[in-house]
Amino acid sequence: MKPVLALVGRPNVGKSTLFNRLTKSRDALVADQPGLTRDRKYGEGRLGQRSYIVIDTGGLSGESEGIDQHMAQQSWLAVEEASAVLFLVDARAGLTPADETIAQRLRQSGKKVFVVVNKAEGLEPAMAAAEFHSLGLGEPLAIAAVHGQGVKQLVEEILPPEEPSEHGDEVPEKG
């Protein structure tokens, strides 16, 4: 079964940009306008021989009425479906109370969560990730989705190791 990666986080942290990068597509709309993604969007990505499913979600804002409630519900359904959650945060904006609220709920989900510090272009990765350690979800991983920086390493970190082929790597001896 293919791993399923759910992208969650506040509006405009780069979830759709990362979705497009991971799926090598332009299927997710990207703009500086919050609330553009409202429902779950599915795509398929590949790293070498390993393939995976990616779920893009709308931003989690903490609001509980109207469209925000619908987007939040869609995001939490994606978390339930996922084998791993990529919790995107914004290196430029820094840690916010909304990030802390989302992290608290993700800790309660029981899912494997990776904190992905996006928009880290031009920043030292360790410095970009530093303040996000306090979320208590493991080692934050700094990337720049729009430029592709750190994305391959992120996927390598998240995906389970490749399974050996059914035929093995041995070359049969000639007899």
C-alpha positions in Angstrom: 0.0 0.0 0.0 1.3 3.4 -0.9 2.1 5.8 1.9 -0.3 8.7 2.3 1.1 12.1 3.2 -1.3 14.8 4.4 -0.2 18.5 4.1 -1.7 20.6 6.9 -1.1 24.0 8.4 -2.2 27.6 8.5 -3.4 29.4 5.4 -0.6 30.6 3.0 2.3 28.5 4.5 2.9 26.8 1.1 0.9 23.6 1.3 -0.3 23.8 -2.3 3.1 24.8 -3.5 4.6 21.8 -1.8 1.8 19.6 -3.2 2.6 20.7 -6.7 6.3 20.1 -6.1 5.7 16.6 -4.7 3.4 15.6 -7.5 5.4 17.4 -10.2 2.2 19.0 -11.3 0.4 22.4 -11.2 -2.9 20.8 -10.1 -3.2 22.8 -6.9 -4.0 26.5 -7.3 -1.4 28.8 -5.7 -1.8 32.4 -4.8 -1.2 34.9 -2.0 -4.9 34.8 -1.1 -5.9 32.8 2.0 -8.6 30.2 1.6 -8.0 29.2 -2.0 -7.8 25.5 -1.2 -11.1 24.5 0.4 -11.4 20.7 -0.1 -8.9 17.9 0.0 -7.0 17.4 -3.2 -5.2 14.2 -4.0 -2.1 13.6 -6.1 0.5 11.0 -6.7 4.3 11.5 -6.2 7.3 9.4 -6.9 10.8 9.2 -5.5 12.8 6.6 -7.5 10.8 3.4 -7.4 8.7 4.5 -4.4 5.4 6.2 -5.0 3.1 7.9 -2.5 -0.2 9.8 -2.3 -0.2 13.4 -1.3 -3.3 15.2 0.1 -3.4 19.0 -0.1 -5.8 20.7 2.4 -7.1 24.1 3.1 -5.6 26.2 5.8 -6.4 25.7 9.5 -7.2 29.1 11.0 -8.8 28.2 14.3 -12.2 29.7 13.2 -15.1 27.3 13.7 -17.8 28.8 11.5 -18.8 28.8 7.9 -16.1 28.0 5.3 -13.4 27.9 7.9 -15.2 25.1 9.7 -15.6 23.2 6.4 -11.9 23.6 5.5 -10.9 22.5 9.0 -13.1 19.4 8.8 -11.5 18.5 5.4 -8.0 18.9 6.9 -8.7 16.7 9.9 -10.2 14.0 7.6 -7.0 14.1 5.6 -5.0 13.6 8.9 -7.1 10.5 9.6 -6.4 9.1 6.2 -2.7 9.7 6.3 0.1 7.4 7.2 2.2 10.6 7.9 1.4 14.3 8.4 3.5 17.1 7.0 2.7 20.1 9.3 3.8 23.1 7.3 4.8 26.3 9.2 6.2 29.6 7.8 9.9 30.4 8.6 9.3 34.0 7.7 6.2 34.5 9.9 7.7 32.5 12.7 5.8 30.5 15.3 2.2 31.6 15.9 -0.5 30.7 18.4 -2.4 29.0 15.6 0.7 26.8 14.9 0.7 25.8 18.6 -3.0 25.0 18.5 -2.6 22.9 15.4 0.4 21.1 16.9 -1.5 20.3 20.0 -4.3 18.6 18.0 -1.8 16.8 15.8 0.0 15.4 19.0 -3.4 14.0 20.0 -4.0 12.4 16.6 -1.5 9.6 17.2 -0.1 10.1 13.6 3.6 10.4 12.7 4.0 14.2 12.2 6.9 16.0 10.5 7.2 19.7 11.1 8.1 21.2 7.8 9.5 24.8 8.0 8.7 26.3 4.6 9.9 29.6 3.1 13.4 29.0 4.4 15.1 30.2 1.3 18.2 32.3 2.1 18.1 31.2 5.7 20.4 28.8 7.5 18.2 25.7 7.9 19.0 25.2 11.6 18.2 28.8 12.3 15.0 28.7 10.3 13.9 25.6 12.2 15.0 26.6 15.7 11.9 28.1 17.2 9.7 25.3 15.9 11.4 22.7 18.2 9.1 24.0 21.0 6.1 22.4 19.2 7.3 19.1 20.5 6.8 17.2 17.3 10.4 16.2 16.6 13.2 17.7 14.5 11.8 20.4 12.2 12.9 20.1 8.5 13.6 23.4 6.7 12.6 23.6 3.0 11.8 26.2 0.3 9.0 24.5 -1.7 8.8 27.2 -4.3 12.4 26.6 -5.2 12.5 22.9 -4.4 15.2 23.3 -1.8 15.2 20.5 0.7 12.2 18.8 -0.8 13.9 15.6 -2.0 15.6 15.2 1.4 12.2 15.8 3.1 10.6 12.9 1.1 13.6 10.6 1.7 13.2 11.3 5.5 9.4 10.6 5.4 9.1 7.6 3.2 9.7 4.1 4.5 12.8 2.4 3.1 12.4 0.8 -0.3 11.3 -2.9 -0.2 13.8 -5.3 -1.8 12.5 -6.6 -5.1 10.8 -9.9 -5.3 13.6 -11.4 -7.3 16.3 -10.1 -5.0 19.5 -8.4 -6.1 21.4 -11.6 -6.7 22.6 -12.5 -10.1 22.0 -16.2 -10.8 25.1 -18.3 -11.4 25.6 -19.9 -14.7 26.0 -23.6 -14.5 
